[in-house]
């Protein structure tokens, strides 16, 4: 192959004769000191991942060609599989986890998010670290300066999206856009998706799923697809793998559309195959391939959202002692039209969890969709630009 996207140059910026250390290495990573008992000729990549536990830096090729493992060592972008622990010891090391400052994303991360650059996202942290180096060396980087750090491989082929990101990052790196992208609430609530006194919905799809289960707090569940917390935030469970094509966001849009929730408060989580087996497969088929992720499950995930909406409305109607037909829902808020009373999903979730699900629900006509099928920002882009996304290589099984 030829062309600028397939460069085979070994790229070691600034590698000089850095003196090694003995068996105990002192590494300063993202401003934190790590004293690591390790062979000095161990690639820095493995010390970062295995000893420091920072998995945002990825193993790609192991020969400093692809750029997935790029970090900053002494302010210079370097491929961490090609520099040893001994060489890096005593220098300031910055990984993708340390690129943001005081809760504000780096301007390159902002540009990547604004253009939804990542697909699978595996190599993106290395790309971002490579490009970000130019903003540390020049207050007014030229196009050549910026593009010079982009000798990276991407098997998803995100180079076109990256070029759009490059255009915007040029603006940001030159200070033409001063607005900062704050780490939003999704980064902080996703870790507690199954906790709290929320409503966990478990759609009884034609795969033998249970009709009644229990949420983490002991409340009756209705379905297994959605959790609604008291603060009105919504966790949508996704049972198909995200391989870079947007399946996660697309499925979440379908559920959110029928649920009529506030899209800005939606996060996602993956149930595990073990949880599926233990609960008699309430989420159905976990397989992903052949473009069937959305096509093969769109109807029953939509019914999961619609069932939840009907039950939430019924719970509000019961509280107000009015017919459910007089109530409507939109953006996570339920309204009783005649009396103009309102409540939120979060306030009636507990009561809704105790109701029997309707035998059938009517799905929306696609012409009325406001969330599904719309070009919304992907829900997984933030984590892919900060190193938070967990891939197979990042999983550590418990010791036997």
Secondary structure, DSSP 8 states (H G I E B T S, - for coil): --STTS------TT--------SEEEEEETTEEEEEE--TTSBHHHIIIIIS--TTS--S-SSS-S-TTEEEETTEEEETTSSBHHHHTTSEEE-GGGTSBTTB--HHHHHHHHTT--SS-TTHHHHHHHHHHHHHH-TT--HHHHHTT-----TT-THHHHHHHHHHHHHHHTTS-----B--THHHHGGGTT-SS-EE-----TTT--SSEE-TTS-EES-SSEEE-TTS-EEEE--S---SSSHHHHHHHHHHHHHT--GGGEEEE---HHHHHHTT-TT------TTHHHHTTHHHHHHHHHHHHHHHHHHHHHHHTS-GGGEEEETTEEEETTTTEEEEHHHHHHHHTTS---S------GGG-SSTTS----TTHHHHHHT----GGG------
